[in-house]
Amino acid sequence: MKHVFVGFGFGPIQSGLFAKEAYSGGRFSEIAVAEVDPALVAAVRGNNDCYTLNVAAANGVEQVQVEGVKLLDPAQPDDERRLNDALSRATEIVTSLPSVAFFARGGTASVAGRIAAGLCGAAGQTIVYTAENNNHAAEILEKDVRNAVPQGARPRAAQYLNTVIGKMSQVINDPDEIARRGLAPVAPGFPRAFLVESFNRILVSKITLPGFEPGITAFEEKADLLPFEEAKLYGHNAIHTLLGFLAQDSRLSLMSDLRGRPDLLGLARKAFIDESGAALVRRYRNHGDALFTEAGFRAYAEDLLERMTNPHLADTVARATRDPVRKLGRTDRIFGAIRLCMEYGMEPLNLAAGALAGLRALAEDKECPASPAFEALRSGRKLDADALAQCLTAIWGDACAADELRDIADLLQRASALPHRS
């Protein structure tokens, strides 16, 4: 069986993971990706449908060329027709968009609308991978597509799959930086480069379509993906952001600079293994996967700490700490991990120290909410629990119960005594 691949959004995850795996596996007769950046489409098309990836491993960066990937600009009538035709025959569809909010944007011309129309084409079966950073992206897209199916139409069988993508990546848009770091642009002369790490253990929902054999065979299917989604959010994402905030607090520029700060890495290691990891192991100890054991999670954490600070990936502190309001959300990575620990009666002081560094970073950010407590934090004052609670309320609004808010603010105050600042 020859498969047909259709993607939406051509960033480093689509290009460096899904389209690359579709090409490498050799089981696809057609690989097409919808992309709204006409310059990027023209660059890859002008390079005979080929593009170059920069793949960072522990010992250096390798350039990898991917061929036969047709980029299509839906704003162009000819490309739109080709996209709709490919969707009518697609066996594997991948959405890799900035947010799930883009699924239904644009009515019948939206991603959901186009997928709905495509599924009402030829017979067969289709799986749809959702690569957005949302634990329920598949369910959201399935609902949006269902709502977009024309009345009376009978779409072919489709299954929507969530993903856990622990593959770090970045986009470099500065030609001077691309040249200085010896990276290859996406296509010759195009001022953009994709850099992805070589790590490739990608988890996806278990495929249950009867008799369906996926064209991409590199992914690991899990019957229950939620534990691994939480391990990524409260482990990988939480500690990556925590390290970024600690690095910013110490005026570091690159995440790899943390290799010269064993004090900060030690704090992050304790937060990862002894706090969020210990809580996740307690929650999912009976799940049956080796990850949710003390030894399994320790190995997971040590591997990630090495990868997060890989000098060949050269991740910037600015990138790791961008969008601080979202990353300091009550249920997001750091505070979500803190709340998980507190649920099990733990006192996650190291996570709280990272959260404090995040509040200091937010105080200096243009997104900082207006609050006298943040003004005091900006001036360098050490805040008491009441002022810290005011900072949290400025970010979270009334989403947090009074007793939980007080417990978290008290924890942050106790964490302020930890020696984590340079």
C-alpha positions in Angstrom: 0.0 0.0 0.0 1.4 3.4 -1.0 0.4 6.2 1.4 -0.4 9.9 0.7 0.9 12.4 3.3 -0.6 15.9 3.7 0.6 18.3 6.3 -0.5 21.7 7.5 2.2 24.2 8.6 5.9 23.9 7.6 8.0 24.6 10.6 10.8 22.6 12.2 8.6 19.9 13.7 6.7 19.3 10.4 9.9 19.5 8.3 12.2 17.8 10.8 10.0 15.1 12.0 6.8 14.2 10.1 7.7 15.0 6.5 11.3 13.8 7.1 10.0 10.4 8.5 7.5 10.2 5.6 10.4 10.7 3.1 12.9 8.4 4.9 10.4 5.5 5.2 9.8 5.3 1.5 6.2 4.3 1.9 4.6 7.4 0.5 3.7 8.1 -3.1 3.1 11.7 -2.4 4.1 14.2 0.4 2.4 17.6 0.3 2.4 20.3 3.0 0.2 23.4 3.1 2.1 26.5 4.0 0.9 30.1 4.1 4.3 31.8 3.8 4.6 32.3 0.0 8.4 33.0 0.2 9.1 29.7 1.9 6.9 27.8 -0.6 8.8 29.4 -3.5 12.2 28.7 -1.9 11.5 25.0 -1.5 9.7 24.7 -4.8 12.6 26.5 -6.6 15.0 23.9 -5.0 13.2 21.0 -6.8 11.0 20.3 -3.8 14.0 19.7 -1.6 15.0 21.3 1.7 17.8 21.0 4.2 17.6 20.3 7.9 20.3 20.9 10.6 20.2 18.0 13.0 22.0 18.5 16.4 23.4 15.5 18.2 25.7 15.4 21.2 28.8 15.6 19.1 27.9 18.1 16.4 25.4 19.2 13.8 24.7 17.2 10.6 23.0 18.6 7.5 20.2 16.3 6.2 18.5 16.8 2.8 14.8 15.8 2.4 13.5 15.4 -1.2 10.1 15.2 -2.9 8.1 17.4 -0.5 5.7 19.6 -2.3 4.8 22.8 -0.5 1.5 24.3 -1.5 0.2 27.8 -0.8 -3.6 27.6 -0.3 -4.0 31.2 -1.3 -3.0 30.3 -4.9 -5.9 28.6 -6.9 -3.7 26.0 -8.5 -2.1 25.0 -5.2 -5.5 25.0 -3.5 -6.8 22.5 -6.0 -3.7 20.3 -5.6 -4.1 20.5 -1.8 -7.8 19.5 -1.9 -7.0 16.6 -4.3 -4.2 15.3 -2.0 -6.5 15.5 1.0 -9.2 13.5 -0.8 -6.6 10.7 -1.1 -4.6 11.2 2.1 -3.9 8.3 4.4 -1.9 10.4 6.9 -2.6 14.0 7.8 -0.5 16.1 10.2 -1.4 19.4 11.7 1.6 21.3 13.1 0.2 24.8 13.7 1.0 27.5 16.3 -2.1 26.7 18.3 -5.3 24.6 18.2 -7.1 28.0 17.8 -6.1 27.8 14.1 -8.0 24.6 13.4 -11.4 26.3 12.7 -10.2 29.7 11.7 -11.4 30.6 8.2 -14.6 28.7 7.8 -14.6 26.2 4.8 -11.1 27.3 4.0 -9.9 26.5 7.5 -7.7 23.5 8.3 -10.7 21.7 9.8 -12.9 22.7 6.8 -10.3 21.4 4.3 -9.9 18.1 6.2 -13.6 17.7 6.4 -14.0 18.1 2.6 -11.1 15.8 1.9 -12.5 13.0 4.1 -15.7 13.2 2.1 -13.7 12.3 -1.1 -12.3 8.8 -1.9 -13.0 5.8 0.2 -10.4 4.3 2.6 -9.1 5.2 6.1 -7.1 8.1 7.4 -5.2 8.9 10.5 -4.7 12.5 11.6 -1.7 13.4 13.8 -2.0 16.6 15.9 1.4 18.1 16.7 0.1 21.2 18.5 1.3 21.7 22.2 -2.1 20.8 23.7 -3.0 17.5 25.5 -6.4 17.5 23.8 -5.5 18.7 20.3 -6.8 15.5 18.7 -10.2 15.8 20.4 -10.5 19.5 19.5 -9.6 18.9 15.8 -12.0 16.0 15.6 -14.9 18.1 16.9 -14.0 21.0 14.5 -13.8 18.6 11.5 -17.1 17.0 12.5 -18.8 20.4 12.6 -17.4 21.3 9.2 -18.6 18.1 7.4 -21.4 19.2 4.9 -24.9 18.1 5.9 -25.7 14.6 4.5 -22.1 13.9 3.6 -20.5 10.5 4.6 -16.8 11.0 5.4 -14.4 8.1 5.3 -13.2 6.5 8.6 -10.6 8.7 10.3 -8.8 8.5 13.7 -7.3 11.6 15.3 -4.1 11.0 17.3 -2.5 13.0 20.1 1.3 13.2 20.2 4.0 13.6 22.8 6.9 15.3 20.9 10.0 15.6 23.1 12.1 16.7 20.1 13.5 20.2 20.7 13.8 22.5 17.7 14.2 26.1 16.7 14.0 28.5 13.7 16.9 30.8 13.0 15.9 33.8 10.9 19.1 35.8 11.0 21.4 35.2 8.0 24.5 36.3 9.9 23.7 33.8 12.7 23.1 31.1 10.2 26.5 31.7 8.7 28.3 32.1 12.0 27.0 28.8 13.3 27.7 27.0 10.1 24.1 26.0 9.5 22.4 25.3 6.2 19.4 27.4 5.2 16.1 25.6 4.3 16.9 26.2 0.7 19.9 28.0 -1.0 19.7 31.7 -0.5 16.7 31.6 1.8 17.2 33.5 5.0 15.9 30.8 7.4 17.3 27.6 8.9 15.6 24.8 10.8 17.6 23.2 13.6 16.2 20.0 15.3 17.8 17.6 17.7 18.5 14.1 16.7 16.2 12.7 19.5 13.4 10.8 17.9 11.4 8.8 20.5 7.9 10.2 19.6 4.8 8.9 21.3 1.4 8.8 19.7 -2.1 7.5 20.5 -2.6 3.8 19.7 -4.1 3.4 16.2 -7.3 1.4 16.3 -8.6 1.6 12.8 -9.1 -2.0 11.7 -6.3 -3.3 9.6 -4.6 0.2 9.1 -0.9 0.1 8.7 0.7 3.6 9.0 3.2 4.8 6.5 5.3 6.4 9.2 6.6 3.5 11.4 9.0 5.3 13.6 6.5 6.4 16.3 5.7 4.5 19.5 2.0 3.9 20.1 0.5 4.1 23.6 -3.0 3.0 24.6 -3.0 5.7 27.3 -1.1 8.8 26.3 -2.1 11.0 29.3 0.7 9.9 31.7 3.3 10.7 29.1 1.7 14.0 28.2 1.9 15.0 31.9 5.5 13.8 32.1 6.3 16.1 29.3 4.4 19.1 30.7 5.4 18.8 34.3 8.8 17.2 33.7 10.4 18.2 30.3 8.6 21.5 29.8 8.6 22.6 33.4 12.3 22.0 33.9 13.3 23.5 30.6 11.4 26.7 31.5 12.7 26.6 35.0 16.3 26.4 33.7 15.5 29.3 31.3 14.3 31.5 34.1 17.3 30.6 36.4 19.6 31.4 33.5 18.0 34.7 32.8 18.2 35.5 36.5 21.9 34.9 36.2 22.3 36.9 33.0 23.2 34.0 30.9 22.5 34.0 27.1 22.5 30.4 26.0 21.0 27.4 27.7 24.4 25.6 27.2 26.0 28.3 29.5 24.3 26.5 32.3 26.9 23.7 32.0 29.2 26.2 33.8 26.7 26.6 36.6 26.6 23.3 38.6 24.6 25.1 41.3 21.7 25.9 38.9 21.8 22.5 37.2 21.8 20.9 40.7 18.7 22.8 41.6 17.0 21.8 38.4 18.0 18.2 38.9 16.4 18.1 42.3 13.3 19.8 41.0 13.1 17.3 38.1 13.9 14.0 40.0 12.9 14.6 43.6 9.9 16.8 43.1 8.0 16.7 39.8 9.4 13.3 39.0 8.6 11.8 42.4 5.1 13.1 42.1 4.6 11.7 38.6 6.0 8.3 39.7 3.5 8.2 42.7 0.6 9.1 40.4 1.4 6.5 37.7 3.4 3.9 39.5 0.8 1.2 38.6 0.7 2.2 34.9 3.3 -0.5 34.0 5.7 1.7 32.0 9.4 1.8 33.1 9.3 5.6 32.9 7.2 5.7 36.0 9.7 4.1 38.3 12.4 5.9 40.3 15.2 4.5 38.1 13.3 5.1 34.9 12.4 8.7 35.7 15.9 9.5 36.9 17.3 8.3 33.5 14.7 10.3 31.7 15.7 13.4 33.7 19.4 13.0 33.3 19.1 12.5 29.5 16.9 15.6 29.2 19.2 17.8 31.3 22.1 16.9 28.9 19.9 17.6 25.8 18.5 20.9 27.1 22.0 22.2 27.5 23.5 20.8 24.3 25.9 23.4 22.9 25.3 22.2 19.4 21.6 22.9 19.8 22.6 26.4 21.1 19.1 27.1 22.5 18.8 30.7 23.7 17.6 31.7 27.1 15.3 34.2 25.4 13.5 31.5 23.5 13.2 29.3 26.6 11.6 32.1 28.6 9.4 33.7 26.0 5.7 34.1 26.7 6.2 34.2 30.5 2.5 34.9 31.3 1.4 31.6 29.7 4.4 29.6 31.1 3.6 30.9 34.6 -0.1 29.9 34.4 -1.7 28.1 37.3 -2.1 24.8 35.4 0.9 25.2 33.1 4.3 23.7 33.4 6.0 25.1 36.6 3.0 25.9 38.7 1.2 22.8 37.4 4.1 20.7 38.6 4.1 22.6 42.0 0.4 21.9 42.4 0.9 18.2 41.5 3.6 17.9 44.2 1.5 19.6 46.8 -1.4 17.2 45.9 0.9 14.5 47.3 1.9 16.4 50.4 5.3 17.4 49.0 7.2 20.7 49.5 8.7 21.4 46.1 11.1 24.2 47.1 13.3 23.8 44.0 10.4 24.2 41.6 9.3 27.2 43.7 12.8 28.7 43.3 12.4 28.4 39.6 8.9 30.0 39.8 10.3 32.9 41.7 13.0 33.4 39.0 10.1 33.4 36.5 8.2 36.1 38.5 11.3 38.2 38.4 11.7 37.7 34.7 8.0 38.6 34.2 8.5 41.8 36.2 11.0 42.9 33.6 8.8 41.8 30.6 6.5 44.0 28.5 3.7 41.5 29.3 3.9 42.1 33.0 0.5 42.7 34.6 0.0 46.0 36.3 0.5 45.4 40.0 2.3 47.2 42.9 3.7 43.8 43.9 5.4 43.4 40.5 6.7 47.0 40.8 8.2 46.1 44.2 9.7 42.9 42.6 11.2 45.0 39.8 12.9 47.3 42.3 14.7 44.3 43.8 12.7 44.0 47.0 12.2 40.7 48.6 8.4 40.1 48.8 6.4 38.6 51.7 3.7 35.9 51.1 1.0 38.5 50.8 2.8 40.4 48.0 3.7 37.1 46.2 0.0 36.2 46.3 -0.8 39.5 44.7 1.7 38.7 41.9 0.0 35.3 41.3 -3.5 36.9 41.4 -2.3 39.4 38.8 -1.4 36.5 36.5 -4.2 34.1 37.3 -7.2 36.3 38.1 -9.7 34.6 40.4 -8.9 31.1 39.1 -7.2 30.0 42.3 -9.0 29.2 45.6 -7.9 31.4 48.5 -6.4 28.5 50.5 -4.4 27.2 47.5 -3.2 30.7 46.7 -2.0 31.1 50.3 -0.2 27.7 50.3 1.6 28.5 47.0 2.6 32.0 48.2 3.9 30.6 51.4 5.9 28.0 49.5 7.4 30.7 47.3 8.4 32.8 50.3 10.2 29.8 51.9 11.9 29.1 48.5 13.3 32.6 48.5 15.8 31.5 51.1 17.4 29.0 48.7 20.8 30.1 47.4 19.9 30.0 43.7 20.9 33.5 42.5 24.3 34.5 41.3 
